[in-house]
Amino acid sequence: MSEGIVSNSVDIDRIIEMAWEDRTSFDAIKLQFGFTEQQVIRLMRRENEIVQF
């Protein structure tokens, strides 16, 4: 499974913001950033762990 490409922290923040929005589908995130729903969930979990430290 290929990972989506994130060029910087702004992209990461935008992906997470879009995932939290009710109006944005995971399909839209996949089209824009190349991340599947499961990849977005993993990204959100990873970023959440980093913030907790």
N, C-alpha and C positions, 0 to 999 in steps of 0.2 A: 504494500500500500504506500503510495507516495504521499509525502506531507505537503501541505500548502506552503507557499513561500511568503514569509513575513520579512519585509525589508527593514523595519525599524519598530521601535516601541509605540509609535503613533498608530501603526497598523494593528499591533496587538491590542491596544486600547480600543480602537475602532471595532475590531472583530468582537471583543467582549461586550462593548456597548450595543452593537447590533444584535448580539445573541440575547441580551437582556430585554430588548424592545419587543413588545408583543406584535408590532406591525411588520417586523422583519423576519422572513422565513430563513431556514437553514439553506434552502436552495439559493436564495439571493446571496448569502455569504459564500457559498460554494462558487457561484458564478464570478463574484468579485475577487475573492481571495484564494479559491481552490481548496478550501477546507471542507471536509465532510462534517456532518453533525457530530460524530464521535470524536473527530479531531478537534473541533471547537470545544467540546466538553473537556477533553484532556488539557487543552490550552488553558481553559478557565481554571481547572483544578491546579495546574502547575503554577499559574500566576497567583492564585489565592495562597498557595503555600509560601511563595516568595514574599508576599505582602505580610504574612503573619510573623515573619522573623524580625 
